[in-house]
């Protein structure tokens, strides 16, 4: 993973000192709320329903165990003993006190972390595949590209006050685990006809009030031009994006208003002036970025023998076998597997993890996975490099921590924003709905029989839970001061990306488990052999689901 040099450290230390002074002046009444707002936002601080919320950057989801232990300590010292993993692979503290935030930022800086540009109308944390560098279906490692984008975008003066927030995701694998089609800019690493690796560029994706699937504006871009092309896109957006209406200020609205072809032409015109300018990447720059993402000291193992030994252990213990099948995946190195640690145990807010769990998971990462932990877009954690021979020991150690729920990719592994329990923008609570659905569907044999299903829950139209691209999406809405929930079906964040279609009128909170059961019963009755929920939905359409849910409601 990337390691700060003296310049990096100085920049972050200076930012902490600057923000400490800004906070002191605000508290002394020397800065107005309006003046302080953009300053705190670009240092990751929101004022939420009950307390401030600090969003901590985790570039492309990589953490070392020193950083994880620091997060655990901070959550005890300055919060309520837990943190939340967001869909942008960041970490959120929900209860810090505003005067203490500069102290938190200073502690983060001591372990090469910060909260810069995790909010505000700027380029946010760049995200990627949680299995980057170890996935067998990977064309090339996307993390060096993410790091170059991070360095270019952090404190970029031209893009510090964009019309609205701006999000970039990078995918280097056959399967899209970064949701690139739902981002302002999505980058996919691809080969051209000559076998050269380059970038397919998508723009204008995004969720929120107006969900849009991104459009391809460049089929293949040489890596050396990545930053200049991104700069051209941002310049077109910065110049022409709307600033009079925040609901129409995202780049997706601009792309739609101009049309994809006209937008592409504007970008190409802007790019022509800077194509070979200072931001053009040299071979040395690309190699330097890649040098931080080297292999750990893997052992040379007999992969076939390791698989046989693992199969024998699985045959002896069905519970362990379920965990291996659902929570581990193939690794590009023989004898290793990647482990997803579920933060979706029934009865606990999805994506939350306590200080004690963080500390003990850090110990396990040191012992089993080269001292590294990854955050995921699905609000879980990953130990990317575990020997197959160590999986049983790791699983046994995760169980008493409540971190061995075998549900990755299944119904109860749902994405869920903090919702009305915390967020000042939310129309409704998200966490109680998630917990009620988890409690209703606690028969894991039934959950496994359903097959993989993405359930995404958002507390408002800002769509922090990405409900539009869940196979089943749930949105909290306000009806005359009461909380209701709208359901959509058929969304996908994969390369066959789609926006879910609204099922019909919304439901009361207490009805949601019953509604979910009717949807799933309809799927079971209609699916062909081995057919997934999404495949069934795409084959039969929304009408059978609508008829079942609302007919029985009547």
C-alpha positions, 0 to 999 in steps of 0.5 A, a space after each residue: 500500500 502507499 506510504 507517505 513521504 515527507 511531502 505527504 506528511 507535511 501537507 497533512 500536518 499543515 492541513 490539521 494545523 490550519 483546520 485547528 485554527 479555523 475551528 477555534 475561530 468558529 467557536 470564538 465567533 470569528 467565523 460565521 456558520 456560512 464561512 465555516 461550512 465549506 471548511 468543515 465539509 472539506 475536512 470530512 465533518 458533517 453536522 447530523 441529526 444528533 451529533 457531528 459525523 466525521 468521515 475518514 478517508 480510506 483511499 481505495 479501501 486499504 488499511 494497515 493494522 496500525 491504522 486499524 488500531 488507531 481507529 479503534 482507539 479513536 472510537 473509544 477516546 472520542 466516540 462511542 466505541 464503534 465505527 461505520 464502514 461506508 459504501 465509498 470504503 471510508 470509515 465514519 465516526 458518528 458521535 465526535 464533538 466538534 471542538 475535538 475534531 482537530 485532535 482526531 485529525 492530528 491522531 489520524 495524521 500520525 498514522 498517515 490518514 486524514 479526512 480531506 475531501 471526504 465531503 464537500 463539492 470536490 473530488 471524493 475518495 476514489 474507490 475500487 475492487 476490494 480484491 484488487 491485486 489478488 483477484 483471478 479475474 483481474 486484467 491488471 491491478 487498478 490500485 496504482 491508477 487510484 493512487 495517481 488519481 488521489 495524488 492529482 485530485 487532493 487539494 487540486 485548486 481548480 476543482 476545490 469548489 465544483 458544482 456538486 460532489 464528484 466520485 470516481 471508481 476504477 475497475 481492473 477485473 472481469 467482474 465489476 465490484 466497484 460499481 463504475 457505471 453508477 459514478 460521475 466517472 468510471 474507469 475500466 482497465 481494458 485491452 485494445 486490439 493490439 493487446 495494450 492495456 488502457 482505460 475505457 472512460 464512462 461519465 455521467 453516472 450517479 444515483 440520488 434524485 435522478 439515477 443514471 447509468 454512466 455512458 462510455 465517452 472513450 473506448 480506449 485511452 492510453 494510461 499516460 493520458 488518464 489525468 489529462 483526460 480526467 482534467 478535461 472532463 472536470 473542466 467541462 463540468 466545472 464550466 457548464 455544470 449548473 450551480 443555481 440548483 443543487 438537485 440539477 448540479 451533478 455531472 449526470 444532469 449536464 451529460 443528459 442535457 448536452 447529450 453524450 456526443 456533444 459532451 464527448 466533443 466538448 471533452 475532446 476539445 478541452 483535452 486537445 489543449 492539455 493532452 501532452 501538458 504537465 499532467 501527462 503521466 510518464 513511464 516513471 510516474 506509472 512505475 513509481 505508483 505501481 511500486 507501492 503495490 507489490 506482493 507480500 512474501 507469499 509462500 510457494 504452496 501446492 495449490 491442489 494439495 491445499 484445495 484437497 485439505 480444505 475440502 476434507 475440512 469442509 466435509 467434516 463441518 457443514 457450518 465451516 463449509 458454508 462459511 468457506 463457500 460464501 465468505 471466501 474466494 479464489 486467489 491468484 496465488 496457489 494455496 491462498 484465498 481471500 476472506 470477506 469478514 461480514 459486518 452483517 450479523 443479525 441484530 447489529 447495524 449493517 456496516 458497524 464494527 466495535 473497537 474491540 472487534 477492530 483490535 482483534 481483527 487487526 491481530 488476526 490480520 497480522 497473524 493470517 494476512 500480512 497485516 492488511 485489512 480492506 474495506 468494501 463497497 458492500 460495507 464489509 471487511 476483507 483479509 485478502 491473503 489467507 493461506 487455505 490451510 489457515 482458514 479453519 483457525 481463522 474461522 474459529 477465531 472470528 466466531 466469538 467476535 461475531 464476525 463469522 456470519 456466512 452470508 456474503 452476497 446473500 439476502 442478509 448481507 445488505 447495504 444500508 445507510 445510517 438513515 434517520 437514526 443519525 442523518 439529518 437529511 434522511 426521511 426515514 430510518 434504515 437500520 430498523 428495516 434492515 434488522 427486521 428483514 434479517 430477523 425474519 429471514 434467519 433460516 440460512 438454508 432458505 437464504 442460501 436456496 434463494 441464491 445471491 441477492 443484493 438488497 440495498 436500503 437508503 433513508 432518503 433520495 440521496 441514495 447513500 445505500 445505493 438502493 437504485 442498483 440493488 436487485 431489491 432496493 428500499 427507499 425511505 420516504 416521508 408521507 405527511 411526517 410519517 416514515 414509509 418505504 418505497 420498493 424497487 426491483 431489478 437494479 444492478 451494479 455490475 457491467 450489465 448495470 441497470 436502475 431498479 423500477 419502482 414496484 408501486 405505492 410505499 409501505 409502512 415500516 412494520 410491513 416491510 418484512 411481509 413485503 419482502 417475503 411476498 417478493 421472495 415467494 414470487 421469485 421462488 414460484 417463478 424462477 427456472 432451475 438455477 436462475 438468479 433473482 435478477 435473471 428471473 426479474 428480467 425474464 418475467 418483468 415487474 408485473 407478477 411481483 406487483 400483483 402478488 404484493 398488492 393483491 395480498 395487501 388488498 
